[in-house]
Amino acid sequence: MSKVSLKIDEFLPYRLVKLANKVSSAFSSVYFEEAGLSVPQWRAIAHLAQQKMCSAKRLCDLAEIDKSTMSRAVKQLTDKQLIELCADPSDKRAKLLSLTPSGEALYAQLSPKALQWEEELLVELSNDERALLRSMMDKIEREVDKL
């Protein structure tokens, strides 16, 4: 009986994390150079631009960032007057987060640059390959969600 040995460089979870880290690091130059934002700060702004208003817990879930890291990012963004705390209309004790007009303007400035960066990253892929890549990523994500 032969032993099956794991080859880490071919192991999908390792390759996905390695690729995600490389892509995230390379992309961070877009928002760091333009606005001095960290990864958690950028993710908070991007998600709030999509959600308009949400709780800090929901923002953690959306951005896949732990509570303490997101709390620091929210404080920093609040200090920079890019996000604000608002009363939750359904629960007066709770606070919701939203972008300020300055935060919305920053997102409007960075968003086209993010899309251009993505386009440059995927330049070697045809439209069909891009669609297939997104489809495969969606399938893997659904399977992981079942675990």
N, C-alpha and C positions, 0 to 999 in steps of 0.2 A: 504494500500500500504506500503510495507516494504522499508526501506531505504537501499540502497546498500552502504556499507562503504568500503573505500579503506584500505586494509591491506598492509602497506608499505613493510613489509618483504616478501610479495608475489608479489609485483608489479615489473614486468619485468624490466623496466628502472632502478629502484633502485637496483635490484639484479645484473644487468649487470655492473653498475657503481661500486658497492661495490666489486664485483668479480674482475673487471678490476683493481681497485686500489690495491686490495690485491695481485693479480698476479704481477702487475708492481712493487710494493714495494718489494715483495719477490725476484723477478728476478733482481732487481737493485743491489743486493749484488754481482752478477756475475761481472758486469762491474765496479761497484764502488770499490770493493776490488782488482780487477785485475789492473785497470787503473785509478781509481779516477774520473770516469766519472759520470756526472749527467744524469738524464733521458733524457732531451733535447739533450745533447751531444751524448749520445748513439744512440738516434733515428736519429740524423743528420748523424752520421758515418754510421749506418746501411743502411739508404736510399741512401747516396752517394755511398756506395759500390755497390748497386743495379743499380743506375742510371748512374754512372760514372761521370756525370757532369750535374748540373742543377742550375737554378736560386734560390735565397733565397726564393722568393715567392712560387715557386714550392715545395721547401723543406718544407716550412710551411704547405702547403696543404697535402703533403704526410705524414708528421709526426703528423698532427693534433695539431700543436702547434702555438700559436699566434706569431705575428711578433716580438714583443719586446723580448719575451723569446727566440725565435730562433736567433734573432740578438745577444743577449748576448752569446748564445751557440756558434755561429759562431765565434765571437770575441775570446772567450776562446780557441776554437779549433785551430784558426789561430795562436794565441799566443803560443800554444803548438806545432805548426808546424804539425798538423794532417790533416788540410785542407788548401787549398789555393784558392785564387781568380784568375780566368783566364779570358781573354778577350773572349767575345761572338763573334764567327766568323760571325754571322748574324747581329749583332748590336754592333759596336765598342764602343758605349757608355755604354753598359751593361756589367756586370760581371757575370760569372758563378762560381759555387763552385765545387771543386773536392777534393778527398782525395790525400794527399801527399803519397810518398812511405812509410813514417812512419805510416800514417793513414791506408793505405792498410795492412801493417804488423800487426797493432793493431787489425784491423777487422779480419784478418786471425787467429789471436791468440784467439780472443773472440768468434768468430762464432761457432767453435765446442763445446765450453763450453756452449753457449746459446742452442744449439741443445741438448746437454746432459741434461741440466736443464729442457728443455721442455719434454724430454723423461721421466725423473723422475716425472714430474708433471702429466703426462698422463699414468703412469705405470698401473693404475687400469682399464684403458679403453682398450677394444679389438680394433683391427684394424678396424672392422666394426663400432664400436662406435666412434672412432676417425673420420672416414670418415663422419659419420652421423652428428657429432658435427660441423665439418667444413661446411658441406652442409647447416645445419640449420643456422649457423652464416652468411653464404653467402646470404641466403634467407632473413633474417632479415635486413641485410645491404642493400640489393636491395630495400626492402620496405621502409626503412628509407630514402634512396636516392630519392624516389618518393615523399616524403612529402614536 
